[in-house]
Amino acid sequence: MILSLNGPLTRIERLALITGCLLSLALMAPLRGYLTDDTFIHLQYAHHLALGHGLVFNTGERAYGCTSPLWATLLADAMALHIDGLRAARALGLLATLASIGLFLQLMRRTVRTPALRAAATLAWASNAWMLRWSVSGMETPLAVALILAGFVAFTEGQQWGARPVRTGALWALAALTRPEAVFLLVLWGVFLIVDTDSRTGLRRLVFGAAPPALIYGSWLVFARVFFGTFWPVTLAAKAAGGGGLSYHLANLWRQVRIVGATDGALAALLLAALIFGGRRQWPRRVLAQRLVPWAWLIGVPALYVARGVPVLSRYLLPLLPVLAWLSWRAAERWWLGDEDPAPPNRARRAAALGVAVATLIVCQNLLVYRTTVLPQVTSFTSGLERSLIRWGRWFGAHTPGDAVIAAPDIGAVGYYSQRRVLDLAGLVSPRVIPLLQRESPEDVIAQFSFASFARPEYLIDRASEPYDLLRRSPYAACLVPLGHADVPNLGISRPGTVVYSFYRVDWSGFDSLNVRR
């Protein structure tokens, strides 16, 4: 049955929407000071764009390291209006998070006919711990989630899914300018549009569906090719450098399972049970191939991460989670109520009770993850970042020449607060580092000064488990002058141990002397 949004919200839906937004706001409040180094990468790109230097991290270096040009542009607009970039990023993230709750309810109203289940699902989504984690971090993830959800709302409108191709294509093209994974969503949709071109209506959908992405994302690709010299961001190669082998890919897959299971394990189990026990009603006959888009998106992105060897974080999987929730609740309704419309009262009451029970379980699961994982990690990481990279970024800005170059494995806060040129030892904005990382470990690249063939930074930041560890493991320790060190607990959920940043000045004359002796 195809549902419509023309009718007003029911009382239970209004209550769920208001309660969900209030719950989300209450849980975002303790996270409002969250800082992550990647946020400052966006801010640095936006800062230079606002000043007229272009979409660059280092002025004069056109490296395609910004995978969210839409986000950087929005922040640059705010900065051009003399609004603090970090505050603007947090405000946009908060608004996008709240918008995602309303959009999720709209998606449920399009495809689920029971108001009680729509309400329960909306409240459950509002408590998602990973969404809350990134909501006010200053990262682009909440905007990407909102745009992807808005695209699915448009996608499910009408008597046949895909009947609003212009709106769907435009929204998903904007999502692709916000998170690179959404490019895959555009590709999937395009493939299924082509498959459905067996009639004049299908051909029309293809033409009108392809026009907005061609105009919006195609224009960006042309700009990227002209400005950066490439269609593809450096990040695609940098993120995959250094990982390989079956054990690595299996570990990557297991990491994804743990991330999704932590917040959405109950929903995944519900979806599996509904598909197994729901019978044929879960798979209606004679439907357009486009109806497979959400399923292909849900399965394809994790598979793509495994194939590429990308070390996955929760924010990489977050755009999938509302789609997983939507499909789970929709399948559960078909399982519990069958195809009868309206459903028998007894069965409808039982389905509503089951929905409330599942939603309660999901909320409790997410509150537990929020309390035991998200909040402690956010608090400790923010404190560590403030006393390490942010503090030292300001120090470099105050105590080094304007033309100084700093080599660092984490570049955001150091580059933004110092406003010095940065050599990115992770390769995200320094493409010449990537071949080194494909041959050597990041630790060896630093210890062996492998970058010296093309760059000679005056300052070097090392990341290790102990202070000044580089003095022990590098053959060029004699040319390093220690400046200080700072530790960061819980660098990431996948790396819970303490990391120590050590800061050095590099004596390149000493380096040359050591090389002559060798």
SULJO-V805785 format. One record per backbone hydrogen bond with DSSP energy under -0.5 kcal/mol. CO is the residue of the C=O (numbers start at 1). NH is the residue of the N-H. E is the energy in kcal/mol with one decimal. If there is no record, write none. Layout:
CO | NH | E
CO | NH | E
This chain:
1 | 3 | -0.5
10 | 14 | -2.5
11 | 15 | -2.3
12 | 16 | -2.1
13 | 17 | -2.5
14 | 18 | -2.6
15 | 19 | -2.8
16 | 20 | -2.7
17 | 21 | -2.2
18 | 22 | -2.4
19 | 23 | -2.8
20 | 24 | -2.5
21 | 25 | -2.5
22 | 26 | -2.5
23 | 27 | -2.1
24 | 28 | -1.8
25 | 29 | -1.6
26 | 30 | -0.6
28 | 31 | -1.5
29 | 32 | -1.5
31 | 34 | -2.3
36 | 39 | -1.1
36 | 40 | -0.8
37 | 40 | -0.8
37 | 41 | -0.7
38 | 41 | -0.6
38 | 42 | -1.6
39 | 43 | -2.1
40 | 44 | -2.1
41 | 45 | -2.1
42 | 46 | -2.8
43 | 47 | -2.8
44 | 48 | -2.1
45 | 49 | -2.2
46 | 50 | -2.8
47 | 51 | -1.5
48 | 53 | -2.8
48 | 54 | -0.6
49 | 52 | -1.1
54 | 56 | -2.0
58 | 61 | -2.3
60 | 62 | -0.6
61 | 63 | -1.7
62 | 64 | -0.5
63 | 65 | -2.1
64 | 234 | -3.2
64 | 235 | -0.6
65 | 67 | -0.8
68 | 72 | -2.4
69 | 73 | -2.2
70 | 74 | -2.3
71 | 75 | -2.3
72 | 76 | -2.3
73 | 77 | -2.4
74 | 78 | -1.8
75 | 79 | -2.6
76 | 80 | -2.6
77 | 81 | -1.0
78 | 81 | -0.5
78 | 83 | -2.4
79 | 82 | -2.1
84 | 88 | -2.4
85 | 89 | -2.4
86 | 90 | -2.2
87 | 91 | -2.5
88 | 92 | -2.6
89 | 93 | -2.1
90 | 94 | -2.3
91 | 95 | -2.4
92 | 96 | -2.4
93 | 97 | -2.1
94 | 98 | -2.2
95 | 99 | -2.4
96 | 100 | -2.0
97 | 101 | -1.1
98 | 102 | -1.5
99 | 103 | -2.7
100 | 104 | -2.2
101 | 105 | -1.9
102 | 106 | -2.1
103 | 107 | -2.4
104 | 108 | -2.3
105 | 109 | -2.3
106 | 110 | -1.5
107 | 111 | -1.1
108 | 112 | -3.0
110 | 3 | -1.8
113 | 115 | -0.7
114 | 117 | -0.6
114 | 118 | -2.1
115 | 119 | -2.6
116 | 120 | -2.4
117 | 121 | -2.5
118 | 122 | -2.2
119 | 123 | -2.3
120 | 124 | -2.0
121 | 125 | -2.5
122 | 126 | -2.1
123 | 127 | -0.7
124 | 127 | -1.0
125 | 128 | -1.8
128 | 132 | -2.1
129 | 133 | -2.3
130 | 134 | -1.6
131 | 135 | -0.8
132 | 135 | -0.7
132 | 136 | -0.6
134 | 137 | -1.0
140 | 143 | -0.6
140 | 144 | -1.9
141 | 145 | -2.5
142 | 146 | -2.4
143 | 147 | -2.4
144 | 148 | -2.4
145 | 149 | -2.6
146 | 150 | -2.6
147 | 151 | -2.1
148 | 152 | -1.9
149 | 153 | -2.3
150 | 154 | -2.2
151 | 155 | -2.5
152 | 156 | -1.9
154 | 157 | -1.3
155 | 162 | -3.3
157 | 163 | -0.8
160 | 163 | -1.3
164 | 168 | -2.2
165 | 169 | -2.7
166 | 170 | -2.3
167 | 171 | -2.3
168 | 172 | -2.4
169 | 173 | -1.9
170 | 174 | -2.0
171 | 175 | -2.0
172 | 176 | -1.9
173 | 177 | -1.1
175 | 178 | -1.4
175 | 179 | -2.8
177 | 70 | -2.3
177 | 71 | -0.5
179 | 182 | -1.4
180 | 183 | -1.6
180 | 184 | -0.6
181 | 184 | -1.1
181 | 185 | -0.9
182 | 186 | -2.0
183 | 187 | -2.2
184 | 188 | -2.7
185 | 189 | -2.5
186 | 190 | -2.5
187 | 191 | -2.5
188 | 192 | -2.3
189 | 193 | -2.2
190 | 194 | -2.1
191 | 195 | -2.1
192 | 196 | -1.6
194 | 197 | -1.7
196 | 198 | -1.2
199 | 203 | -2.3
200 | 204 | -2.2
201 | 205 | -2.3
202 | 206 | -1.9
203 | 207 | -2.3
204 | 208 | -2.7
205 | 209 | -2.3
206 | 210 | -2.1
207 | 211 | -1.3
208 | 212 | -0.7
209 | 213 | -0.7
210 | 214 | -2.2
211 | 215 | -2.3
212 | 216 | -3.3
213 | 217 | -1.2
213 | 218 | -2.0
215 | 219 | -0.8
216 | 220 | -1.3
217 | 221 | -2.3
218 | 222 | -2.1
219 | 223 | -2.3
220 | 224 | -3.2
221 | 225 | -2.4
222 | 226 | -2.2
223 | 227 | -3.5
224 | 228 | -2.3
224 | 229 | -1.0
224 | 230 | -1.1
233 | 236 | -1.3
233 | 237 | -0.5
234 | 237 | -1.1
234 | 238 | -2.5
235 | 239 | -3.0
236 | 240 | -0.6
237 | 241 | -0.9
238 | 241 | -0.5
239 | 311 | -0.7
240 | 243 | -1.3
245 | 249 | -2.1
246 | 250 | -2.6
247 | 251 | -2.4
248 | 252 | -2.2
249 | 253 | -2.3
250 | 254 | -2.6
251 | 255 | -2.1
252 | 256 | -1.7
253 | 257 | -2.1
254 | 258 | -2.4
255 | 259 | -2.2
256 | 260 | -2.6
257 | 261 | -2.8
258 | 262 | -1.8
259 | 263 | -0.8
260 | 263 | -0.6
260 | 264 | -3.1
261 | 265 | -1.3
264 | 268 | -2.5
265 | 269 | -2.3
266 | 270 | -2.2
267 | 271 | -2.7
268 | 272 | -2.3
269 | 273 | -2.5
270 | 274 | -2.6
271 | 275 | -2.3
272 | 276 | -2.0
273 | 277 | -3.1
274 | 278 | -1.9
278 | 281 | -0.7
279 | 282 | -1.5
280 | 283 | -2.0
288 | 291 | -1.6
289 | 292 | -2.2
290 | 293 | -2.2
292 | 296 | -3.0
293 | 297 | -2.5
294 | 298 | -2.1
295 | 299 | -2.0
296 | 300 | -3.0
297 | 301 | -1.5
299 | 303 | -1.5
300 | 304 | -2.5
301 | 305 | -2.4
302 | 306 | -2.2
303 | 307 | -2.6
304 | 308 | -2.4
305 | 309 | -1.3
305 | 310 | -1.8
310 | 312 | -0.7
313 | 316 | -1.1
313 | 317 | -0.9
314 | 317 | -0.6
314 | 318 | -1.3
317 | 320 | -1.9
317 | 321 | -0.8
318 | 321 | -1.0
318 | 322 | -0.7
320 | 324 | -2.3
321 | 325 | -2.5
322 | 326 | -2.5
323 | 327 | -2.6
324 | 328 | -2.1
325 | 329 | -2.5
326 | 330 | -2.3
327 | 331 | -2.3
328 | 332 | -2.3
329 | 333 | -2.2
330 | 334 | -1.8
331 | 335 | -2.0
332 | 336 | -2.9
333 | 337 | -2.8
333 | 338 | -0.5
334 | 338 | -1.5
337 | 340 | -0.7
344 | 348 | -2.6
345 | 349 | -2.6
346 | 350 | -2.1
347 | 351 | -2.5
348 | 352 | -2.4
349 | 353 | -2.3
350 | 354 | -2.5
351 | 355 | -2.6
352 | 356 | -2.4
353 | 357 | -2.1
354 | 358 | -2.7
355 | 359 | -2.7
356 | 360 | -2.4
357 | 361 | -2.1
358 | 362 | -2.5
359 | 363 | -2.8
360 | 364 | -2.5
361 | 365 | -2.5
362 | 366 | -2.5
363 | 367 | -2.7
364 | 368 | -2.1
365 | 369 | -1.9
366 | 370 | -2.8
367 | 371 | -2.5
368 | 372 | -2.8
369 | 373 | -2.3
369 | 374 | -2.2
370 | 375 | -3.0
373 | 377 | -1.9
374 | 378 | -2.9
375 | 379 | -2.4
376 | 380 | -2.6
377 | 381 | -2.6
378 | 382 | -2.3
379 | 383 | -1.9
380 | 384 | -2.3
381 | 385 | -2.8
382 | 386 | -2.3
383 | 387 | -1.7
384 | 388 | -0.7
385 | 388 | -0.6
385 | 390 | -2.4
385 | 391 | -0.5
386 | 391 | -0.8
388 | 392 | -2.8
389 | 393 | -2.2
390 | 394 | -2.1
391 | 395 | -1.7
392 | 396 | -2.8
393 | 397 | -1.9
394 | 398 | -1.5
395 | 399 | -2.0
396 | 400 | -1.2
401 | 404 | -1.8
404 | 421 | -1.0
405 | 458 | -0.9
405 | 459 | -1.8
406 | 423 | -2.8
407 | 461 | -2.5
408 | 425 | -2.8
411 | 415 | -2.6
412 | 416 | -2.7
413 | 417 | -2.5
414 | 418 | -1.8
415 | 419 | -1.9
421 | 406 | -2.3
422 | 424 | -0.7
423 | 408 | -2.3
423 | 425 | -0.9
424 | 427 | -1.3
430 | 433 | -2.1
431 | 434 | -1.0
431 | 435 | -0.6
433 | 436 | -0.7
433 | 437 | -1.8
434 | 438 | -1.7
435 | 439 | -0.7
436 | 439 | -0.9
436 | 440 | -2.6
441 | 445 | -2.2
442 | 446 | -1.6
443 | 447 | -2.6
444 | 448 | -2.8
445 | 450 | -1.9
445 | 451 | -0.5
446 | 449 | -1.1
447 | 476 | -0.5
449 | 452 | -2.1
450 | 453 | -0.7
451 | 454 | -1.9
451 | 455 | -1.8
458 | 506 | -2.6
459 | 407 | -2.9
460 | 504 | -2.5
462 | 502 | -2.4
464 | 500 | -3.5
466 | 469 | -1.2
468 | 471 | -1.1
469 | 472 | -1.1
469 | 473 | -1.7
470 | 474 | -2.0
474 | 477 | -1.2
476 | 479 | -1.7
477 | 480 | -1.8
479 | 507 | -3.3
480 | 482 | -0.6
481 | 505 | -2.4
484 | 503 | -3.0
486 | 501 | -3.3
488 | 499 | -2.6
492 | 495 | -1.0
495 | 491 | -0.6
495 | 492 | -1.4
496 | 490 | -0.8
497 | 491 | -1.1
499 | 488 | -3.4
499 | 501 | -0.5
500 | 464 | -2.4
500 | 502 | -0.5
501 | 486 | -2.3
502 | 462 | -2.5
503 | 483 | -3.3
503 | 484 | -1.1
504 | 460 | -2.2
505 | 481 | -2.9
506 | 508 | -1.0
507 | 511 | -1.7
508 | 512 | -2.3
509 | 513 | -1.9
510 | 514 | -2.3
511 | 515 | -2.2
512 | 516 | -2.0
513 | 517 | -1.9
514 | 518 | -1.7
